[in-house]
Amino acid sequence: MGEPVDDHFREALAGWTPGTARDPRAAELLSLFDSQAGSRHLDFQARDLGKRGLGFYSIGSSGHESNAAVAEALRPTDPALLHYRSGGFYVHRAQQVPGVDPLRDVLLGVVASAEEPISAGRHKVFGNAALSVIPQTSTIASHLPRAVGLAFALERAERLGIAAEWPADAVVMCSFGDASANHSTTTGAINSALHCAFQGLPMPLLLVCEDNGIGISVRTPTGWIETAYGDRPGLEYISADGADPLECLEASRRAADRVRERRVPVLLHLRTVRLMGHAGSDVESAYRSRTEITADHARDPLLATARALVDHAILTPQQVLDRYDAKRAEVAERAEEALRHRKLGSAREVMSAIHRHSPDAIAARTAEVPPNRAETFETAPESEGPLTLAQALNRSLAEELGRDRSALVFGEDVARKGGVYGVTRGLRKKFGGTRVFDTLLDEQSILGTALGAGLAGLLPIPEIQYLAYLHNAADQLRGEGSTLSFFSNGRYANPMVVRIASYGYQKGFGGHFHNDDSVAALRDLPGVVLASPSRPDDAASMLRTCAAAAREDGRLCAFLEPIALYHTRDLHEPGDEGWLARYPAPGEHHVPIGRARLHGNGNDLVLVTFGNGVPMSLRVAERLRRNGIGARVLDLRWLAPLPAEDVLRAAAATGKVLVVDETRRSGGVSESVVTALVDGGFRGDIARVTSEDSFIPLGAAAYHVLLDEDTIETAALDLVT
């Protein structure tokens, strides 16, 4: 038994009478029908393969095939970030690029074949570099901030003379569903686009809302999308009935032309239907009446295009049916062929696109001395004398901006103010507002800008003002930034260095949102580099290493900067200036990713720590030394990848390990360090001290829950006695 929508298509054709006046758009309508029919039969095959236990994805595009008209209105060089129901768009765009077989591509994705051309079987996504379709999961419109960022970055790359993958007059197209239109990600992204356009910044963004009136089982109120977006200042709204192919073509062209010519955001509202439920496993009859379901068959966009072909004397009903069935046979043939292709064969193959690492190339890049270094610095920073952490980071950022014209520094308060803690002071004056600029106060948009800028060939170095502010936007790193290389088999990446003011112990200005020690949301992201410098010299070098890793391997690096150490000068005694350090000279600018730093050579125990724990542990080690106990301190420097070999080496040298962890006991860094010791076969004594499982309160109360030096010392004495 066929799908009811298939049966309805055939029955409707049987009652039609051909028209007599041939429409001059015959070729367009034929091409549109072929793409829509291809997408429809892909949906049928995906469901059939699922029933046979051979397919693994059945969220279809049926009812949304009017989005093929959007592809007709755009160029194949316009980057597209697609909703998972934009199959018609994908198939139609492939018609515009010789040598691409969209039917084969999609089916290889459905059966999770390693020979699928974009994700290599890791996930069924619409993506193909030859089509300028960037693969997205797009489940809750998490791709919209990236689309806004890409539209913003294309013009900026051109202004800086950076060759982007797409033409300077490209339109960035992004599609999403009506249910996703209500998500905070969507509202934030559209607000960001309008915020840019309001300031006169180019924003060539075509937003396509494919509105079928329902999100799985939750209904979108009739008229809601038009009410919410139809009268937004700065956002031109164009609507089209998905059941009218000629109207869709006209509206899509008008929308695309407006964006291309005026470089402003436009929202194209396609009123569609959803045929065959949400997915193959969805029992639509549980929440929709049979009358509602069958009523949508009359608004089938494929049927509407067929009707236009017949009414305009382009094809007879039988010719339409023959063409439809020929496409069915073609898709069926491709499906059987797809089943013969191999699957991913090992964990190493699955992960190969995530953990790209070129240590020699990174080391070589960090060793390069920019020929224009003298233009960046009036006085070479290594000649300035000892610097604070904030000063060292400032000089390192300046050096990166000076050596790489594609580098951008941006975030809240980073430009004119120079950052809340002065880390970016003077950079805007030196390098200009095109490269150092303030953003709106929305972390999701900041990270989306970085995601788009990386795609455009730039090197984004965004700042998140406080670690606690990251959490409301973490999905831009988790669901978007860390996954793009996975979904594209390494073809696309998200090179960036996200600077985050982090951790506790900030005096005089505290409380939870300005003191936060939770890094769990970052530590488990595959492929993401997590840097945690403590000393000024390490911070300067590690920042440059991260920039090199982003540029050479497309790595996403999160750079955790201890707020409390930004302006710290002393270590043991007031005035000793033991926490200042000389800026690394050219040729010294490299800290290999995943390598720790050892302080001291005591043989009784090792304190394994990071961040604020380093100066605390060094002070404790000095007190232990006075009591005849030799302790060495190992600064992890990198929380991911963890320097497990260095930890094991230091542990073996002493036989006793105290993990000093300023993050929380549950979900903190010490868990992974202890696990690495056990997994590495260490049989000595292990203990750990951490902060409490608590948020950080204001004032002196913070020190009730934060790890302190007395606790570290007591634990160390317990371990060695």
Residue pairs with C-beta under 8 A, 6 or more apart in sequence:
3 44
3 47
3 276
4 293
4 294
4 297
5 62
5 275
5 276
5 297
5 300
6 44
8 294
8 297
8 300
8 303
9 300
9 302
9 303
9 306
9 324
10 321
12 303
13 306
13 310
13 317
13 320
13 321
14 317
16 307
16 310
16 317
17 310
18 310
18 311
18 313
18 316
18 317
19 310
19 311
19 312
19 313
20 313
21 312
21 313
22 312
22 313
22 314
23 29
23 308
23 312
23 313
23 314
25 246
25 249
25 312
26 312
26 314
28 72
28 249
29 245
29 246
29 305
29 308
29 309
29 312
29 314
30 309
30 314
30 315
31 72
31 92
31 95
32 68
32 69
32 72
32 92
32 245
32 249
32 305
33 302
33 305
33 306
33 309
33 320
33 323
34 95
34 323
34 327
35 65
35 68
35 71
35 88
35 91
35 92
35 95
36 65
36 66
36 68
36 88
36 91
36 92
36 301
36 302
36 305
37 302
37 323
37 324
37 327
38 91
38 102
38 103
38 327
38 330
38 331
39 61
39 62
39 65
39 68
39 87
39 88
39 90
39 91
40 61
40 62
40 65
40 302
41 327
41 328
41 330
41 331
41 332
42 60
42 61
42 87
42 91
42 103
42 106
42 107
42 110
42 331
43 58
43 60
43 61
43 62
43 87
43 276
44 328
44 331
45 55
45 107
45 110
45 331
45 332
45 335
46 55
46 57
46 58
46 60
46 107
46 110
46 280
47 55
47 58
47 60
47 276
47 280
48 55
48 335
49 55
49 107
49 110
49 111
49 335
50 56
50 57
50 58
50 280
51 280
54 111
54 339
55 110
55 111
56 110
56 111
56 112
56 124
57 109
57 110
57 124
58 110
58 279
58 280
58 281
59 84
59 85
59 278
59 279
60 85
60 87
60 275
60 276
60 279
61 67
61 85
61 86
61 87
61 88
62 274
62 275
62 276
63 85
63 212
63 242
63 272
63 273
63 274
63 275
63 276
63 296
63 299
63 300
63 301
64 85
64 86
64 87
64 88
64 210
64 212
64 242
64 270
64 272
64 274
64 301
65 87
65 88
65 301
65 302
65 305
66 88
66 240
66 242
66 243
66 245
66 248
66 270
66 272
66 301
66 304
67 85
67 86
67 88
67 89
67 175
67 208
67 210
67 270
67 272
68 88
68 89
68 91
68 92
69 240
69 245
69 248
69 249
69 251
69 252
70 89
70 173
70 175
70 206
70 208
70 248
70 252
70 256
70 268
70 270
71 80
71 88
71 89
71 90
71 92
71 93
71 96
72 92
72 249
72 252
72 253
73 249
73 252
73 253
73 255
73 256
73 257
74 80
74 93
74 171
74 173
74 206
74 252
74 256
75 96
75 170
75 171
76 93
76 96
76 97
76 131
76 132
77 132
77 166
77 167
77 170
78 132
78 166
78 170
78 171
78 172
78 173
78 256
79 132
79 133
79 134
79 150
79 165
79 166
79 170
79 172
79 173
79 455
80 89
80 93
80 131
80 132
80 133
80 134
80 172
80 173
80 174
80 175
81 133
81 134
81 136
81 138
81 143
81 146
81 147
81 150
81 172
81 173
81 174
81 175
82 89
82 90
82 126
82 133
82 136
82 138
82 174
82 175
83 138
83 175
83 176
83 177
83 180
83 208
83 210
84 125
84 126
84 137
84 138
84 139
85 177
85 210
85 212
85 274
86 126
86 175
86 208
86 210
87 106
87 126
88 301
89 126
89 175
90 102
90 106
90 126
90 128
90 131
90 133
91 102
91 103
91 106
93 102
93 131
93 133
94 100
94 101
94 102
94 105
94 128
94 131
97 130
97 131
99 130
100 128
100 130
100 131
101 334
103 330
103 331
103 334
104 334
104 337
104 338
105 116
105 117
105 118
105 128
106 124
106 126
107 331
107 334
107 335
107 337
107 338
108 115
108 116
108 117
108 121
108 338
108 341
109 116
109 118
109 119
109 121
109 123
109 124
109 125
110 124
110 338
111 335
111 338
111 339
111 341
112 121
112 122
112 124
112 343
112 344
113 121
113 338
113 341
113 342
113 343
114 120
114 121
114 341
114 342
114 343
114 344
114 345
114 349
115 121
115 341
115 342
117 128
118 125
118 127
118 128
118 129
118 133
118 135
118 487
118 488
118 489
118 491
119 125
119 127
119 135
119 486
119 487
119 488
119 489
120 344
120 353
120 489
121 343
121 344
122 344
122 350
122 353
122 486
122 487
122 489
123 135
123 137
123 486
123 487
125 135
125 136
125 137
125 487
126 133
126 135
126 136
127 133
127 134
127 135
127 136
127 487
127 488
129 488
129 491
129 492
132 165
132 166
134 455
134 484
134 488
134 492
135 484
135 487
135 488
135 492
136 142
136 143
136 146
136 487
137 143
137 479
137 483
137 487
138 175
138 176
138 180
139 180
140 180
140 183
140 185
141 176
141 177
141 180
141 181
141 183
141 185
141 186
141 189
142 185
142 475
142 476
142 479
142 480
143 174
143 176
143 480
144 174
144 176
144 185
144 186
144 189
144 190
144 207
144 448
145 185
145 188
145 189
145 192
145 444
145 445
145 447
145 448
145 449
145 451
145 452
145 476
145 480
146 448
146 451
146 452
146 455
146 476
146 480
147 172
147 174
147 189
147 205
147 207
147 448
147 452
148 189
148 190
148 192
148 193
148 196
148 203
148 205
148 445
148 448
148 449
148 452
149 445
149 448
149 449
149 450
149 451
149 452
149 453
149 455
150 172
150 451
150 452
150 453
150 455
150 456
151 172
151 193
151 202
151 203
151 204
151 205
151 265
151 452
152 196
152 201
152 202
152 203
152 449
152 452
152 453
153 164
153 449
153 452
153 453
153 455
153 456
153 458
154 164
154 166
154 168
154 170
154 172
154 202
154 204
154 456
155 168
155 201
155 202
155 204
155 263
156 408
156 434
156 453
156 456
156 458
157 163
157 164
157 406
157 453
157 456
157 457
157 458
158 164
158 168
159 434
160 405
160 406
160 434
160 435
160 458
161 405
162 405
162 406
162 456
162 457
162 458
163 457
164 456
164 457
165 455
165 456
165 457
166 456
169 204
169 260
170 204
171 204
171 205
171 206
171 256
171 259
171 260
172 204
172 205
172 206
173 206
173 208
174 205
174 206
174 207
174 208
175 207
175 208
175 209
175 210
176 186
176 207
176 208
176 209
176 210
177 209
177 210
177 211
177 212
177 215
178 209
178 210
178 211
178 212
178 213
178 214
178 215
178 220
178 224
178 225
179 214
179 215
179 216
179 218
179 220
180 186
180 215
181 209
181 211
181 220
181 225
181 228
181 229
182 220
184 444
185 444
185 475
188 442
188 444
188 445
189 444
189 445
189 448
190 207
190 229
190 232
190 235
190 265
190 267
191 440
191 442
191 445
192 440
192 442
192 445
192 448
192 449
193 203
193 205
193 207
193 235
193 265
194 232
194 233
194 234
194 235
194 265
195 440
196 203
197 203
197 234
197 264
197 265
198 234
202 263
203 263
203 264
203 265
204 259
204 260
204 263
204 264
205 259
205 265
205 266
206 255
206 256
206 259
206 265
206 266
206 268
207 265
207 266
207 267
207 268
208 267
208 268
208 270
209 225
209 229
209 267
209 268
209 269
209 270
210 270
210 272
211 220
211 225
211 269
211 270
211 271
211 272
212 272
212 273
212 274
213 219
213 220
213 222
213 273
213 274
214 220
214 274
214 288
216 278
216 282
217 278
217 286
217 287
217 288
225 269
226 237
226 239
226 269
229 235
229 237
229 267
229 269
230 237
230 239
230 269
231 237
232 267
234 264
234 265
235 265
235 266
235 267
236 255
236 258
236 264
236 265
236 266
236 267
237 266
237 267
237 269
238 251
238 254
238 255
238 258
238 266
238 267
238 268
238 269
239 251
239 268
239 269
239 271
240 247
240 248
240 250
240 251
240 252
240 268
240 269
240 270
240 271
241 247
241 248
241 271
242 248
242 270
242 271
242 272
242 273
242 299
242 301
242 304
243 273
243 298
243 299
243 300
243 301
243 304
244 304
245 301
245 304
245 305
245 308
246 308
248 270
248 301
251 268
252 268
255 266
255 268
258 264
258 266
259 265
259 266
272 301
273 296
273 299
273 300
273 301
274 296
275 296
275 297
275 300
276 284
277 283
277 284
278 284
284 293
285 293
297 303
306 320
306 324
308 314
309 315
309 320
310 316
310 317
310 320
315 323
344 350
351 526
352 490
353 485
353 486
353 488
353 489
353 490
354 485
354 486
354 526
354 527
355 526
355 527
356 485
356 490
356 493
356 527
356 553
356 554
356 555
357 549
357 553
357 555
357 593
358 552
358 553
359 592
359 593
361 548
361 552
361 553
362 545
362 548
362 549
362 552
362 553
362 590
362 592
362 593
363 590
363 592
365 548
365 551
365 552
366 541
366 544
366 545
366 548
366 589
366 590
367 586
367 587
367 589
367 590
368 403
369 586
369 587
370 376
370 399
370 402
370 403
372 402
372 403
373 380
373 399
373 402
373 403
373 586
375 402
376 398
376 399
376 401
376 402
376 403
376 430
377 395
377 398
377 399
377 402
381 387
381 392
381 395
381 399
381 583
382 582
382 583
382 584
382 585
382 586
384 391
384 395
384 583
385 582
386 536
386 577
386 580
386 581
386 582
387 395
387 536
387 580
387 581
387 582
387 583
388 536
388 566
388 567
388 568
388 569
388 579
388 580
389 533
389 535
389 536
389 539
389 561
389 562
389 565
389 566
389 567
389 568
389 579
390 421
390 422
390 423
390 566
390 567
391 536
392 536
392 537
392 539
392 540
392 581
392 583
393 423
393 499
393 536
393 539
393 540
393 543
393 561
394 422
394 423
394 424
394 425
394 426
394 427
395 540
395 583
396 539
396 540
396 541
396 543
396 544
397 409
397 423
397 424
397 427
397 461
397 543
398 426
398 427
398 430
398 431
399 544
400 407
400 459
400 461
400 543
400 544
400 547
401 407
401 409
401 427
401 430
401 431
401 435
401 436
402 431
404 459
404 547
404 551
405 435
406 457
406 458
406 459
407 435
407 458
407 459
407 461
407 547
408 435
408 436
408 437
408 453
408 458
408 459
408 460
408 461
409 424
409 427
409 431
409 435
409 436
409 461
409 462
409 463
410 436
410 437
410 438
410 439
410 446
410 449
410 460
410 461
410 462
410 463
411 438
411 439
411 446
411 462
411 463
411 464
411 465
411 499
412 438
412 439
412 441
412 446
412 463
412 465
413 419
413 420
413 438
413 465
414 424
414 427
414 428
414 436
414 437
414 438
414 463
415 424
415 427
415 428
415 433
415 436
415 437
415 438
416 428
416 438
417 438
418 424
418 425
418 426
418 427
418 428
419 425
419 463
420 465
420 501
421 501
421 563
421 566
421 567
422 566
423 463
423 499
423 561
423 566
424 436
424 463
427 436
428 436
428 437
439 445
439 446
439 449
439 462
442 473
443 464
443 469
443 470
443 472
443 473
444 472
444 473
444 476
446 462
446 463
446 464
446 473
447 462
447 464
447 473
447 476
447 477
447 481
447 498
448 476
449 460
449 462
450 460
450 462
450 481
450 494
450 496
450 498
451 476
451 480
451 481
451 484
451 494
451 496
453 459
453 460
453 496
454 460
454 493
454 494
454 495
454 496
454 550
454 554
455 492
455 494
459 495
459 496
459 497
459 547
459 550
459 551
460 495
460 496
460 497
461 496
461 497
461 498
461 499
461 547
462 496
462 498
462 499
463 498
463 499
463 500
463 501
464 470
464 473
464 498
464 499
464 500
464 501
465 501
466 500
466 501
466 502
466 513
466 514
466 516
466 563
467 500
467 501
467 502
467 503
467 516
467 517
467 518
467 519
467 560
468 512
468 513
468 514
468 515
468 516
468 518
469 513
470 500
470 521
470 522
471 518
471 521
474 521
474 522
477 498
477 522
477 525
477 528
477 556
477 558
478 521
478 525
480 494
481 494
481 496
481 528
481 556
482 494
482 525
482 526
482 527
482 528
482 556
484 492
484 493
484 494
485 492
485 493
485 494
485 527
485 554
486 526
486 527
490 554
493 553
493 554
493 555
493 556
494 554
494 556
495 550
495 551
495 553
495 554
495 555
495 556
496 550
496 556
496 557
497 543
497 546
497 547
497 550
497 557
497 559
498 556
498 557
498 558
498 559
499 559
499 561
500 558
500 559
500 560
500 561
501 561
501 563
502 516
502 517
502 519
502 532
502 560
502 561
502 562
502 563
502 611
503 515
503 516
503 517
503 560
503 562
503 563
503 564
503 611
503 612
503 662
503 663
504 510
504 515
504 516
504 517
504 564
504 612
504 662
504 691
504 696
504 702
504 706
505 515
505 562
505 563
505 564
505 612
505 662
505 702
505 706
506 514
506 515
506 563
506 564
507 564
510 696
510 697
510 698
510 699
510 702
511 696
511 697
511 698
512 695
512 696
512 697
514 563
515 563
515 696
515 702
516 695
516 696
517 662
517 663
517 664
517 668
517 691
517 696
517 706
518 663
518 664
518 667
519 530
519 560
519 639
519 663
519 668
519 669
520 667
520 668
522 528
522 530
522 558
522 639
522 640
523 530
523 639
523 640
523 669
523 672
525 556
525 640
527 555
527 556
528 555
528 556
528 557
528 558
528 640
529 546
529 549
529 555
529 556
529 557
529 558
529 593
529 638
529 640
529 641
530 557
530 558
530 560
530 638
530 639
530 640
531 542
531 543
531 545
531 546
531 557
531 558
531 559
531 560
531 637
531 638
531 639
532 560
532 562
532 610
532 611
532 636
532 637
532 638
532 639
533 539
533 542
533 543
533 559
533 560
533 561
533 562
533 637
534 562
534 565
534 610
534 611
534 612
534 613
534 614
534 615
534 635
534 637
535 579
535 581
535 597
535 614
535 635
536 579
536 580
536 581
536 583
537 581
537 582
537 583
537 584
538 591
538 597
538 635
538 637
539 561
540 583
540 584
540 589
541 584
541 588
541 589
541 590
541 591
542 559
542 591
542 637
543 559
544 589
544 590
545 589
545 590
545 591
545 592
545 593
546 555
546 557
546 559
549 555
549 557
549 593
550 556
550 557
560 611
560 639
562 611
562 612
564 612
565 579
565 611
565 612
565 615
568 579
568 615
569 577
569 579
569 580
570 576
570 577
570 578
570 579
571 578
571 579
571 615
571 618
571 619
572 578
572 619
572 622
579 615
591 597
591 637
593 638
593 641
594 638
594 641
594 642
594 643
595 637
595 638
595 643
595 646
596 634
596 635
596 636
596 637
596 638
596 643
596 646
596 647
596 650
597 634
597 635
597 637
598 632
598 633
598 634
598 635
598 646
598 650
599 614
599 618
599 621
599 632
599 633
599 634
599 635
600 621
600 630
600 631
600 632
600 633
601 630
601 632
602 621
602 624
602 625
602 629
602 630
602 631
602 632
602 654
603 630
603 632
603 653
603 654
604 624
604 629
604 630
604 631
604 654
604 656
604 720
605 629
605 631
605 632
605 654
605 655
605 656
605 657
605 658
605 716
605 719
605 720
606 631
606 632
606 633
606 634
606 650
606 651
606 653
606 654
606 656
606 657
606 658
607 613
607 617
607 620
607 621
607 631
607 632
607 633
607 634
607 658
607 660
607 712
607 716
608 634
608 636
608 647
608 650
608 651
608 657
608 658
608 659
608 660
608 673
609 616
609 617
609 633
609 634
609 635
609 636
609 659
609 660
609 661
609 662
610 635
610 636
610 637
610 639
610 661
610 662
610 669
611 662
612 662
613 660
613 661
613 662
613 707
614 633
614 635
616 660
616 707
616 708
616 709
616 712
617 633
617 660
617 712
618 633
619 709
620 631
620 709
620 712
620 713
620 716
621 631
621 632
621 633
623 713
624 630
624 631
624 713
624 716
624 717
625 631
629 716
629 717
629 720
631 716
632 650
632 653
632 654
634 646
634 647
634 650
636 642
636 643
636 647
636 669
636 673
637 643
639 669
639 672
642 672
642 673
642 676
644 676
644 679
644 680
647 657
647 673
647 676
647 677
647 680
648 676
648 677
648 680
648 682
650 657
651 657
651 677
651 682
651 684
652 682
652 684
654 684
655 684
655 685
656 684
656 685
656 686
656 719
656 720
657 677
657 682
657 684
657 685
657 686
657 687
658 687
658 688
658 689
658 712
658 715
658 716
658 719
659 670
659 673
659 674
659 686
659 687
659 688
659 689
660 688
660 689
660 707
660 712
661 668
661 669
661 670
661 673
661 688
661 689
661 690
661 691
661 707
662 690
662 691
662 706
662 707
663 669
663 670
663 690
663 691
664 690
664 691
664 692
664 693
664 694
665 690
665 691
665 692
665 693
666 693
668 690
668 691
670 688
670 690
673 688
674 686
674 688
677 686
678 686
685 719
687 715
687 718
687 719
689 707
689 711
689 712
689 715
690 707
691 705
691 706
691 707
692 704
692 705
692 706
694 705
695 705
696 702
696 705
696 706
697 704
697 705
